Amino acid sequence: MQHSSTQDTLVGLFVAAGIAGLFFLALQVSNLNWLDESHGTIIRHGNDGC
Amino acid sequence: MMDFIQTLGRNTRSSFTKLGRATFFLVQTVIGIADILPRPRLLLNQLYSVGVLSFLIISISGLFVGMVLGLQGFYILSDFGAEETLGVMVAASLVRELGPVVSALLFAGRAGSALTAEIGLMKATEQLSGMEMMAVDPIKRIISPRFLAGFISMPLLAALFSAIGIIGGQIVGSGLLGVDDGAYWSQMQAKLDFQDDIINGVIKSLVFGFVTSWIALFEGYDAIPTSEGVSRATTRTVVTAAFSILGLDFVLTALMFGDD
């Protein structure tokens, strides 16, 4: 059994790598673009006074 | 003829009895998860054995699977002048199917067999009975942390497998075969959907992690406490988990992608 702090570090790195993998799939591979504001459109409702 | 019918009946009855024991075991295991929260060290140790130690085989396999997909995909797509869709082919294959399925099969072979052998040997050497003698519930102390670790590790490993595989496909496609790098990524981003592809892949890997951990732990807990019994249980774990993963993959694929 390895020293527990080394083990903790390795588990932390593993979880971080897994989450990074999920983010990579979400942002780089699929078209999830909710962080990209350039895709949003602002629609103004109501009377503009003209 | 009567012997055959009797054997069939006996086997059916024993199969249902085992399924009942397995279900009862699962319920106890899931209830035992609540007791892990005050002792996170139990979970961390198992995340190391089940997740970290499976990382190497998963990442290397993912890289080579992605590279082979890139190579084969390029040869097939170039016949139709559609090399630029290589990224879509590699990513869709990995994220939807190969990532969850192959990583689950590797997980069953690497971590599942180790779990069965460990629990089976604990039973054979009467460590589990010893814990019961000391009023320590072996399900809560031994089984539940391993089950939760398998359930958490599987989607992380599958995501890593897919991500590394996609990079492997890019290395071969763009680096070696001359597919445009921008086209590789942009076509992929245009065609793959977060909800339909990525989330469904994660759901699949969660289901596979649940089933594989359940089978591995139950087979170990239910093993005949001899060296031969443990070896048979380990073999059964890999075979049963492989069949379950492939069968469930068909069902889940039909449910998730059936309407497309």
Interface residues (C-beta under 8 A of the other chain):
Chain A: S4 Q7 D8 L10 V11 L13 F14 V15 A17 G18 I19 A20 G21 L22 F24 L25 A26 Q28 V29 S30 N31 L32
Chain B: R41 L44 N45 L47 Y48 G51 V52 F55 A91 V95 S153 P155 L156 L157 A159 L160 S162 A163 I164 I166 W185 M188 Q189 A190 L192 D193 F194 D197 I198 G201 V202
